[in-house]
Amino acid sequence: MVQAALVKTKPIIEVSNLNLYFGEKQVLKNIQLDVPEKMVTALIGPSGCGKSTLLRTLNRLHDLSPDARITGKVTIDEQDIFHRNTLVNKLRKKVGMVFQKPNPFPKSIYDNVAYGLQINGFPKDKIPQMVEESLRKSYIFDEVKDKLHEPATRLSGGQQQRLCIARTIAVKPEIILMDEPCSALDPLSTLKIEELILELKNDYTIVIVTHNMQQAVRVSDFTAFMYLGELIEFDETHKIFNNPEKQLTENYIKGYFG
Amino acid sequence: MNFKTIFKENPLPATMLLLCTLLVCTFLFLILGEIFSKGLSALSWSFIFDAPKNGMTEGGILPAIVGTLLLTLITTLASLPIGIACAIYLSEYAENNTTTQIIRAAIRNLAGVPSIIYGLFGLALFVQGLQLGTSILSAGLTLGLLSLPYIITTTEEALKTVPQSMREGALALGATQFETIRDIVLPASIPGIATGVILSLSRAAGETAPILFTGAAFYVTGLPGNLFQEFMALPYHLYMLTTQHQSIATVRPLAYGTAAVLILLVFMLNIVAFMIRNKFRNQLK
């Protein structure tokens, strides 16, 4: 049903036999997926196919939904994330997340980035420098350097999203999960975020959910196509978009449904 | 749409709604006008800073003012920490199942229990059961119980207004649930919490029935010295002057003066709530 992808680099995330239920409803069905390290992997598929659900499994955000039930195994750095000895806050520090709608904290721009550093116990005297570094890496420093202590909510949507990326990379994760990070942004902001993603993949493994197939082509190395809770096909992005193996994938890529 | 076009397009509903609003305002101003026109003559510095004299036909109401302030302080200390903790538990930690639904319904029902019932309960529990006697402590704890349902309900509503995406943002950075609540959720909901808390406390400050049996006294010499003494309070003082005094007609101006002071005190509490709310709202925007 799902072929093993020809991933040459070492997988950092290994998903095997993953099933997820909300109450009685099965949302993810027997997912197998190896996410390669320091690459961008895109998850595509029609609305409700489970791609966001799969993404939120990887940093255990489903812990917040009491009716979510998960079977199967997910390992990150060869560590079982559902093992009872796994500390969920340590996992989430390692696996950062950027959300669909920019969600800066109701704090200053500086504090938005510094917060993650404080709670993760980075040395106090290093924090100002680390905040600046993260803002620079997210290409937002020049726009905010004169108003670091103003509320973050005064920034534009695109700036807020880059601030959220800065906040995520500040705590030095290994993996960044992005849940349709551009869907609430204008084309210019989208372009900036996409450039940023290509820059970030040198240092981080990125898994991005996107509705925009052109975006998947532009930013990702690998693409997984999901449909009705199943992972239909996973391969290098150019293969998925030019020469997919499954008819279902081809129909979706060509816009016959979805 | 401005006022005029609204009236032109919907003359009947707009007029009815305006009349209702005016009716409410009329009664409000009638009450305030009555109290302040008759009470203003009694208001003076000595009325506020003196103790009552000559069987309360002369002098001021300082013990009652201090009593009410101290009582409100005890009420706050008794109800605020428990109320907020309870709201945080219900909103952030508890599963949404039948048990918590029943607890919530019970808390909302408590908010509707007549205050005299709280008075009787306070008498049974604090005055007699815990042997605290008729004292400012018993009365403050009783008022604390009265305020709790309001504080819990309004705090829970305020916590609910914090978007789930804020919580997820903090958790995704590696914050524990406790850190998320302490650093993100609580600060974001302070305006709502402060408003609800101060409104319920100012309501408690004006209550008579719950302190009637638990500690309020008709007359005490001097100010309350410790927590186990009886005390004077503005609403109870007002009640006594209006209904129980031997020469009611003579003390009528003093009663109106007391009412004016009580209203001003509650008004000031509300202004504090307003200022706290604005201060934090501006910080967040």
Interface residues (C-beta under 8 A of the other chain):
Chain A: N59 L61 L64 P66 N89 K90 R92 K93 G96 M97 F99 K101 N103 P104 F105 P106 K107 Y115 G116 I119 N120 P151 T153 R154 C164 R167 T168 V171
Chain B: E95 N96 P163 S165 M166 R167 E168 G169 A170 L171 A172 L173 G174 A175 T176 E179 D183 I184 P187 A188 Q283 L284 K285
